[in-house]
């Protein structure tokens, strides 16, 4: 019976430790463990080198799978910013979510105007974007009183970049459409569309801050 109690105690300790470990997932942990479909341009072994270089204060670049250069430009327990290529930046943010950590991945590509895609993942890399985040649509960008039809007829799609601000815990979405179609063409739309939108993490979802 004593042996059984020891075994049960050991399993109980493991059960307690696993959620705690998930909850304490850092941005560096996420970068190291991310599957290839999340970080396809950088091999796992290369990611370890990149973290070592950054922690040592070196700006040495590492080779990515396209034979270009990749480097980490910012790293805290909460957030990591990776210059994956000259045209692609990956930002990972570790968000507390009860017994787990949600990893927000912001991939921004210069098209040449910066355009971002945001996905959310559990620490085990289950994609939970569809239930935890709804990207802003035209209705969210409209200023009070602006007509949706007028905007959509002049602007069939929007280019939007996103970045995380650790100071305000905000995901800031920036309207980049003017940079794409030009200031003169965009001028009639300027009073109809917001320049930025701020989203916050409530522990379960990324939600628009009103």
Backbone as a ProteinNet text record, in pm:
[ID]
protein_1_A
[PRIMARY]
XXXXXXXXXXXXXXXXXXXXXXXXXXXXXXXXXXXXXXXXXXXXXXXXXXXXXXXXXXXXXXXXXXXXXXXXXXXXXXXXXXXXXXXXXXXXXXXXXXXXXXXXXXXXXXXXXXXXXXXXXXXXXXXXXXXXXXXXXXXXXXXXXXXXXXXXXXXXXXXXXXXXXXXXXXXXXXXXXXXXXXXXXXXXXXXXXXXXXXXXXXXXXXXXXX
[TERTIARY]
83.1	0	86.5	199	287.4	340.3	377.9	429.5	321.3	197.5	87.3	69.2	83.2	66.8	176.8	298.7	411.6	386.7	338.2	310.6	200.2	93.5	-16.2	29.9	115.7	167.8	250.9	327.6	411.2	325.7	218.8	129.1	59.1	22.1	-44.6	48.5	175.6	274	291.9	293.7	307.4	186	66.2	-57.7	-61.4	-8	-3.2	102.5	214.6	327.2	299.3	224.6	201.7	127	14.3	-51.6	36.4	112.1	199.3	304.2	358.8	460.5	402.6	278.2	213.8	189.1	144.4	112.7	237.6	353.4	477.7	554.2	488.9	553.4	593.9	720.1	768	766.6	789.1	795.2	911.5	1024.1	1138.3	1104.8	1033	989.2	903.7	813.2	724.1	802.4	898.7	980.6	1057.7	1110.7	1188.1	1101.1	977.1	894.1	797.1	786.3	686.8	706.8	599.5	610.8	642.2	677.7	721.7	611.3	485.5	378.8	361.2	417.9	411.7	536.1	651.9	778.7	849.7	806.4	861.2	1000.5	1041.7	1166.5	1290	1270.3	1384.9	1384.6	1492.1	1504.5	1510.9	1457.3	1459.9	1599.5	1699.9	1836	1887.6	1847.9	1889.2	1824.8	1701.6	1632.6	1708.9	1762.5	1840.4	1963.1	2030.3	2146.8	2107.1	1993.4	1948.9	1923.6	1863	1838.6	1970.5	2064.5	2196.2	2266.2	2261.5	2325.2	2264.3	2130.4	2064.5	2101	2094.1	2125.9	2270.6	2357.1	2498.4	2525.2	2421.3	2437.4	2492.9	2488.2	2541.6	2429.2	2458.6	2359.9	2388.7	2464.1	2497.2	2369.6	2361.5	2244.8	2264.1	2151.4	2152.8	2089.1	2131.6	2079.7	1941	1846.7	1715.4	1708.3	1593.5	1582	1584.6	1573.1	1584	1725.5	1818.8	1959.1	1975.1	1875.7	1885.9	1918.8	1909.8	1946.5	1823.6	1831.6	1727.6	1794.4	1724.5	1778	1663.9	1690.2	1596	1628	1524.8	1547.4	1497.6	1404	1355.3	1321.1	1349.1	1318.4	1296	1175.1	1141.5	1065.1	1040.9	960.4	823.7	768.3	634.6	635.3	743.3	738	872.4	865.5	984.6	951.7	1045.2	1029.5	1143.6	1108	1207.6	1203.2	1315.8	1329	1362.1	1257.4	1276.6	1345.7	1304.5	1370	1368	1422.8	1420.4	1277.7	1185.2	1046.8	945.8	989.7	896.9	940.9	849	873	772.3	821.3	733.8	741.6	625.4	617.1	535.1	588.4	517.7	495.6	372.2	337.4	275.9	330.2	278.5	169.9	47.9	-67.6	-120.3	-142	-194.4	-337.7	-366.9	-501.6	-535.4	-561.7	-592	-473	-490.5	-382.1	-291.2	-316	-237	-179.1	-101.2	-53.7	-98.3	-157	-191.5	-80.1	-37.4	68.8	5.3	14.1	-30.8	87.7	67	171.8	128.7	207.8	181.5	287.8	245.2	337	309	408.9	392.8	485.4	425.3	503.5	491.5	601.4	600.4	555.4	445.9	385.7	385.2	460.5	560.9	504.6	375.3	315.5	300.5	335.7	323.8	180.7	163.4	32.8	50.3	-34.5	-16	-124.9	-84.8	-178.9	-159.3	-269.4	-263.4	-326.8	-253.5	-307	-281.1	-366.5	-353	-343.5	-253.7	-222.8	-211.9	-246.5	-219.3	-70.8	-25.4	115.6	149.8	46.5	66.9	48.4	35.4	24.5	-103.3	-213.4	-345.9	-392.9	-434.9	-479.1	-618	-626	-753.2	-796.2	-744.8	-774.8	-924.2	-991.7	-1132.5	-1221	-1183.6	-1267	-1215.1	-1095.6	-1036.9	-1011.3	-1038.1	-1008.9	-1087.5	-1150.6	-1216.8	-1147.5	-1081.5	-1007.2	-1102.2	-1056.4	-1145	-1190.2	-1318.4	-1369.1	-1398.6	-1453.6	-1479.9	-1565	-1665.9	-1754.4	-1678.1	-1574.7	-1495	-1412.6	-1372.7	-1287.2	-1364.7	-1495.5	-1572.8	-1580.2	-1565.3	-1587.5	-1738.2	-1782.4	-1926.6	-1992.2	-2100.1	-2173.9	-2124	-2011.6	-1956.6	-2038.2	-2054.6	-2130.6	-2042.8	-2083.3	-2003.4	-1994.9	-2105.6	-2107.5	-2009	-2001.8	-1911.4	-1766.4	-1735.6	-1597.6	-1565	-1654.5	-1626.2	-1617.6	-1694.2	-1687.4	-1555.7	-1496.7	-1369.9	-1249.5	-1271.1	-1160.1	-1203	-1178.8	-1226.6	-1162.2	-1041.9	-978.7	-884.2	-851.2	-763.4	-634.2	-526.8	-401.2	-383.8	-359.8	-355.9	-235	-157.5	-46.1	-83.9	-15.2	-43.7	87	88.7	203.3	152	231.5	193.1	269.9	198.5	260.3	261.6	378	384.1	340.5	360.1	327.5	177.5	97.7	-47.7	-118.1	-40.2	-96.4	-197.1	-166.9	-258.9	-199.6	-285.3	-252	-306.6	-217.3	-258.7	-260.9	-379.4	-396.6	-394.8	-309.6	-292.7	-338.1	-424.9	-476.1	-364.7	-319.7	-211.3	-260.5	-390.8	-447	-397.9	-379.5	-333	-196.3	-109.8	23.1	17.1	-92	-105.9	-166.3	-274.8	-343.1	-298.6	-221.4	-172	-257.5	-192.5	-260.3	-373.1	-352.5	-455.1	-581.8	-564.2	-679.9	-750.4	-672	-728.4	-794.7	-761.9	-806.3	-957.2	-1046.3	-1190.7	-1231.5	-1150.7	-1183.2	-1129.9	-1036.2	-967.4	-1062.1	-1164.5	-1254.1	-1351	-1354.9	-1450	-1391.1	-1257.7	-1192.3	-1099.4	-1099.8	-1009.2	-865.8	-770.7	-629.7	-581.2	-629.4	-585.8	-704.1	-688.5	-780.7	-696.6	-742.8	-670.4	-750	-681.9	-740.9	-669.3	-742.4	-683.6	-716.4	-634.7	-654.7	-728	-843.8	-923.2	-908.2	-808.8	-787.5	-843.7	-935.3	-995.5	-994.8	-1006.9	-1020.9	-942.1	-905	-858.5	-980.9	-1010.7	-1134	-1103.7	-1185.7	-1171.1	-1200.5	-1109.9	-1131	-1208.5	-1322.5	-1410.6	-1360.2
-120.5	0	125.5	119.9	236	268.8	162.9	184.2	247.8	201.8	257.9	405.5	440.4	581.4	665.9	612.3	685.1	708.3	602.5	613.3	716.1	710.2	805.1	947.5	964.3	1098	1151.9	1061.5	1102.5	1147.6	1069.3	1108.1	1239.9	1259.2	1383.7	1502.3	1483.4	1590.9	1625.2	1522.2	1544.8	1618.9	1578.9	1642.2	1789.2	1822.2	1962.2	2037.9	1973.2	2040.5	2070.8	1984.8	2005.2	2134.2	2163.3	2290.4	2409.3	2397.8	2507.8	2532.5	2424.2	2439.3	2505.8	2464	2523.6	2671.6	2705.5	2843.5	2930.9	2873.6	2948.7	2945.3	2903.7	2903.4	3045.3	3064.1	3196.1	3209.6	3331.9	3354.7	3277.8	3269.6	3192.9	3044.5	2992.4	2852.4	2827.8	2920	2906.3	2906.3	2995	3002	2872.1	2817.7	2693.3	2574.1	2569.6	2449.9	2460.5	2577.3	2597.4	2499.4	2437.5	2344.7	2420.9	2346.4	2406.8	2487.1	2449.5	2526.4	2664.3	2684	2814.2	2896.2	2833	2899.5	2815.9	2825.7	2737.3	2775.4	2898.3	2946.4	2922.5	2878.4	2867.1	2729.7	2655.8	2522.6	2532.4	2430.7	2432.6	2451.8	2386.2	2401.8	2543.6	2604.6	2742.8	2838.7	2809.4	2895.2	2899.9	2786.1	2782.2	2871.4	2866.5	2952.1	3099.7	3132	3271.3	3325.3	3243.2	3284.6	3304.3	3213.1	3225.6	3353.3	3382.5	3504.2	3628.3	3631.5	3749.9	3766.4	3656.6	3664.3	3702.8	3674.5	3711.6	3854.6	3922	4059	4070.1	3960.3	3959.5	3983	4059.4	4079.3	3988	3882.2	3787.4	3724.5	3720.7	3661.3	3511.2	3440.1	3295.4	3266.1	3158.2	3120.9	3058.6	3107	3044.6	2946.3	2885.3	2780.8	2836.6	2968.3	3031	3081.9	3045.8	3086.8	3237.8	3296.4	3436.4	3446.6	3567.2	3591.7	3609.1	3553.6	3570	3609.7	3691.3	3730.5	3771	3761.9	3809.2	3955.4	4040.7	4182.3	4224.5	4148.7	4176.8	4044.9	4037.4	3915.3	3945.9	3915.7	3919.3	3789.7	3757.1	3637.7	3642.1	3762	3776.4	3780.2	3828.4	3862.1	3840.1	3789.9	3776.1	3829.1	3903.3	3955.9	3901.6	3834.7	3769.9	3832	3878.5	3922.9	3797.6	3733.2	3603.7	3619.3	3720.5	3756.8	3908.2	3961.4	4106.5	4158.4	4071.5	4113.5	4052.1	3966.6	3895.7	3906.4	3951.5	3959.3	3870	3795.6	3710.9	3760.1	3786.1	3830.5	3728.3	3679.5	3584.4	3644.8	3632.2	3688	3577.7	3557.7	3457.2	3521.1	3467.8	3524.2	3426.4	3470.6	3379.4	3339.1	3210.2	3158.4	3047.7	3083.3	2982.6	2893.7	2762.8	2667.8	2652.7	2728.1	2716.6	2852.8	2854.9	2979	2978.2	3088.1	3103.7	3183.1	3132.8	3199.3	3272.2	3404.4	3483.3	3498	3461.7	3470.7	3573	3677.7	3783.1	3772.5	3736.4	3726.9	3844.2	3928.8	4049.3	4043.1	4059.6	4056.7	4190.7	4237.6	4358.5	4321.8	4383.5	4340.2	4443.4	4552.4	4595.4	4663	4696.5	4755.8	4647.2	4673.4	4571	4520.7	4388.8	4325.6	4206.9	4198.3	4099.6	3993.6	3875.6	3767.4	3729	3718.8	3685.9	3548.9	3460	3329.1	3306.1	3225.2	3194.6	3044	3004.1	2862.8	2832.8	2710.6	2665.6	2633.8	2606.7	2571.4	2438.1	2356.2	2229.5	2247.1	2371	2407.8	2357	2369.1	2352.3	2491.1	2500.7	2629.4	2662.9	2772.1	2813	2950.4	2990	3122.5	3143.9	3044.8	3063.5	3087.1	3034.7	3054	3164	3216.5	3314.4	3450.8	3463.9	3591.7	3605.7	3721.1	3756	3880.3	3866.2	3980	4093.5	4217.7	4331	4332.1	4365.1	4379.1	4526.6	4554.9	4693.4	4765.7	4696.6	4759.2	4809.4	4735.4	4776.9	4902.1	4917.7	5030.4	5158.6	5149.6	5268.6	5367.9	5495.6	5600.5	5621	5683.2	5702.3	5775.9	5718.7	5780.5	5746.5	5678.8	5646.1	5535.6	5544.6	5444.7	5331.3	5209.8	5093.3	5077.7	5097.8	5078.7	5170.8	5295.3	5392.2	5349.8	5294.9	5250.8	5127.5	5028.9	4903.6	4922.2	5016.2	5038.5	5102.9	5181.2	5248	5167.9	5079.7	5004.9	4858.8	4776.5	4637.2	4552.2	4587	4516.2	4611.5	4575.3	4658.8	4584.7	4659.7	4606.7	4657.7	4565.9	4599.2	4532.3	4610.9	4552.6	4546.1	4460.1	4442.2	4432	4489.7	4474.4	4477.8	4422.1	4414.7	4518.4	4590.2	4690	4636.6	4595.7	4539.9	4639.1	4767.8	4868.5	4876.1	4865.1	4875.4	4741	4634.1	4500.2	4501.6	4579.3	4595.4	4540.8	4480.9	4445.7	4558.4	4634.8	4750.3	4714.1	4726.4	4703.8	4839.6	4853.2	4980.6	4969.7	5062.4	5066.6	5115.6	5028.7	5062.7	5087.9	5099.7	5107.4	5229.3	5342.2	5462.5	5441.8	5365.4	5339.7	5253.8	5177	5087.1	5157.7	5233.3	5295	5438.4	5495.1	5631.7	5733.2	5839.8	5939.2	6010.1	6044.9	6119.2	6035.4	5907	5819	5792.7	5783.8	5750.2	5870.6	5991.2	6112.6	6116.4	6080.4	6083.1	5981.5	5876.3	5771.6	5803.4	5895.5	5921.9	5953.4	6038	6064.7	5949.8	5849	5739.2	5619	5613	5494.5	5532.2	5450.8	5471.2	5437.9	5500.1	5472.8	5348.2	5327.9	5212.6	5154.4	5026.7	4958.8	4887.4	4888.3	4821.2	4701.1	4588.7	4466.7	4430.7	4373.3	4328.2	4182.6	4116.9	3976.8	3970.3	3900.7	3892.9	3759.7	3680	3548.4	3436	3470.6	3369.7	3410.7	3541.9	3591	3720.9	3744.5	3876.8	3957	4062.9	4138	4283.9	4341.8	4483	4570.7	4663.6	4759.5	4879	4904.9	5014.1	5147.4
0	0	0	71.8	78.2	-60	-135.9	-271.8	-358	-342.6	-419.9	-389.7	-259.8	-222.6	-284.4	-289.5	-349.8	-498	-565.4	-709.5	-734.6	-654.8	-671	-644.7	-546.4	-515.8	-631.3	-692.4	-805.6	-923.1	-951.7	-1061	-1031	-906.4	-868.5	-888	-853.2	-870.3	-1016.9	-1101.7	-1246.1	-1298.8	-1253.3	-1300.4	-1263.7	-1145.6	-1103.9	-1182.3	-1207.2	-1273.2	-1418.4	-1487.9	-1630.8	-1662.5	-1597.2	-1624	-1590.1	-1479.2	-1440.6	-1546.4	-1602.2	-1705.6	-1829	-1866	-1982.8	-1959.9	-1837.5	-1805.7	-1809.5	-1782.4	-1777.9	-1909.4	-2016.9	-2147.1	-2183.9	-2217.8	-2256.9	-2408.3	-2455.3	-2599.4	-2661.6	-2589.2	-2640.1	-2649.4	-2548.1	-2552.5	-2676.8	-2703.6	-2818.4	-2949.1	-2960.2	-3081.1	-3101.6	-2993.5	-3003.5	-3043.4	-2992.6	-3011.9	-3128.7	-3190.6	-3296.8	-3411.5	-3460.6	-3574.5	-3703.4	-3805.2	-3931.3	-3999.4	-3979.6	-4043.7	-3980.3	-3861.1	-3794.8	-3826.2	-3820	-3853.3	-3959.5	-4084.8	-4188.3	-4237.5	-4214	-4274.2	-4188.7	-4063.4	-3972.6	-3906.7	-3924.7	-3865.2	-3712.3	-3641.5	-3495.3	-3436	-3492.2	-3439	-3459.4	-3569.7	-3597.5	-3497.9	-3458	-3361.5	-3228.2	-3186.8	-3062.5	-3073.8	-3187.9	-3210.5	-3205.2	-3265.1	-3267.8	-3127.3	-3042.6	-2904.3	-2831.1	-2852.8	-2789.1	-2834.5	-2963.9	-3014.8	-2951.1	-2944.1	-2887.8	-2740.4	-2665.1	-2521.4	-2495.7	-2592.8	-2579.1	-2626.8	-2673.6	-2720.1	-2860.9	-2936.4	-3073.3	-3174.1	-3278.3	-3384.6	-3504.2	-3480.5	-3586.1	-3643	-3774.6	-3841.1	-3857	-3870.1	-3893.3	-4028.1	-4091.2	-4221.8	-4210.3	-4291.6	-4296.6	-4412.5	-4431.6	-4533.7	-4675.7	-4689.6	-4821.2	-4847.1	-4757	-4764.1	-4746.2	-4680.5	-4642.4	-4494.6	-4441	-4302.7	-4213.7	-4093.3	-3991.7	-3860.5	-3783.4	-3652.3	-3560	-3430.9	-3329.6	-3301.5	-3302.7	-3275.8	-3137.3	-3080.8	-2945.5	-2877.7	-2747.4	-2672.6	-2525.9	-2478.1	-2336	-2307.6	-2182.1	-2154.8	-2223.1	-2241	-2297.9	-2450.8	-2510.3	-2652.8	-2720.4	-2844.7	-2926.6	-3066.1	-3123.9	-3258.9	-3344.1	-3453.7	-3539.1	-3678.2	-3723.6	-3862.7	-3942.5	-3994.5	-4060.8	-4195.4	-4271.3	-4397.6	-4405.9	-4513.3	-4530.7	-4544.4	-4583.5	-4607.9	-4511.3	-4419.2	-4330.7	-4185.1	-4100.9	-3957.2	-3885.2	-3786.4	-3704.9	-3560.6	-3503.8	-3365.1	-3288.2	-3176.2	-3092.1	-2954.6	-2905.4	-2774.9	-2689.4	-2570.1	-2477.1	-2390.7	-2400.7	-2331.5	-2227.7	-2103.1	-2000.4	-2031.3	-2012.8	-2041	-1943.5	-1819	-1716.9	-1692.3	-1714.5	-1690.4	-1811.7	-1916.5	-2038.6	-2075.2	-2180.8	-2241	-2386.5	-2430.5	-2570.8	-2638.7	-2753.5	-2828.9	-2947.1	-2944.9	-3058.7	-3154.5	-3279.3	-3380.8	-3485.1	-3498.2	-3596.3	-3705.1	-3823.9	-3937.5	-4030.5	-4049	-4129.8	-4250	-4367.6	-4491.7	-4562.7	-4618.8	-4699.5	-4839.8	-4885.8	-5013.6	-5127.2	-5132.4	-5034.5	-4910.5	-4910.1	-4790.2	-4684.2	-4557.9	-4453.6	-4438.4	-4437.2	-4422.1	-4327.5	-4226.2	-4119.7	-4117.6	-4072.1	-4042.2	-3896.2	-3821.4	-3679.4	-3656.8	-3590.4	-3552.6	-3405	-3341.6	-3199.5	-3180.9	-3089.8	-3068.8	-2919.4	-2881.6	-2745.1	-2733.6	-2612.3	-2593.3	-2658.2	-2687.1	-2758.3	-2909.5	-2953.5	-3094.2	-3160.8	-3087	-3145.9	-3190.6	-3314.3	-3368.7	-3313.6	-3236.1	-3176.1	-3228	-3343.5	-3397.4	-3416.9	-3474.2	-3509.8	-3388.4	-3272.2	-3154.4	-3061.7	-3090.4	-2999.4	-3062.3	-3191.6	-3256.6	-3385.8	-3403	-3528.2	-3581.4	-3694.7	-3747	-3784	-3770.8	-3800	-3945.4	-3966.1	-4102.6	-4129.2	-4246.6	-4285.1	-4180.4	-4126.3	-4027.6	-3905.8	-3863.7	-3748	-3778.2	-3903.5	-3941.7	-3967.6	-3992.3	-4027	-3911.1	-3943.1	-3843.9	-3828.1	-3716.8	-3695.1	-3812.5	-3863.1	-3971.6	-4110.9	-4122.4	-4254	-4319.8	-4451.7	-4524.2	-4573.2	-4542.2	-4579.9	-4731.3	-4800.8	-4945.9	-5015.7	-4970.5	-5032.2	-5016.2	-4898.5	-4873.9	-4956.1	-4955.4	-5025.7	-5177	-5232.7	-5377.1	-5418.1	-5328.2	-5359.3	-5311.5	-5212.6	-5153.2	-5138	-5239.9	-5236.5	-5128.4	-5086.1	-4976	-4904.3	-4779.6	-4698.6	-4667.8	-4658.1	-4607.6	-4465.1	-4373	-4231.3	-4167	-4093	-4017.4	-3869.8	-3796.5	-3654.4	-3577.5	-3459	-3368.5	-3224.9	-3134	-2993.2	-2913.6	-2828	-2740.6	-2597.5	-2546.7	-2411	-2303.6	-2327.6	-2226.4	-2201.2	-2307	-2293.6	-2305.8	-2330.6	-2352.2	-2467.2	-2569.3	-2681.9	-2810.6	-2891	-3027.9	-3115.4	-3175.4	-3254.3	-3402	-3462.2	-3605.2	-3674.7	-3775.7	-3845	-3989.9	-4030.6	-4166.8	-4260.8	-4350.9	-4443.3	-4586.5	-4603.2	-4738	-4815.7	-4746.7	-4815	-4879.2	-4809.1	-4862.7	-4988.7	-5000.7	-5115	-5236.8	-5216.7	-5330.8	-5356.4	-5263.5	-5282.1	-5209.1	-5163.6	-5080.2	-5154	-5281.6	-5355.9	-5374.7	-5409.6	-5429.1	-5295.8	-5189.5	-5059.1	-4991	-5032.9	-4964	-4935.3	-5031.3	-4999.8	-4893.1	-4877	-4779.5	-4640.1	-4631.9	-4506	-4390.3	-4409.7	-4296	-4264.9	-4351.4	-4333.6	-4259.4	-4250.9	-4194.7	-4079.6	-3977.9	-3865.8	-3908.1	-3840.9	-3870.2	-3797.2	-3674.7	-3594.9	-3517.9	-3480.6	-3390.2	-3285.2	-3161.5	-3052.5	-3003.5	-2992.8	-2938.8	-2808.4	-2714.4	-2589.2	-2562.8	-2482.5	-2446	-2313.5	-2310.1	-2187.5	-2114	-2155.8	-2096.1	-2178.3	-2270.9	-2358.1	-2505.4	-2528.5	-2664.4	-2683	-2808.8	-2848.3	-2886.7	-2813.9	-2835.2	-2864.9	-2951.2	-2988.4	-2867.6	-2840.6	-2731.7	-2784.6	-2726.7	-2770.9	-2716.7
[MASK]
++++++++++++++++++++++++++++++++++++++++++++++++++++++++++++++++++++++++++++++++++++++++++++++++++++++++++++++++++++++++++++++++++++++++++++++++++++++++++++++++++++++++++++++++++++++++++++++++++++++++++++++++++

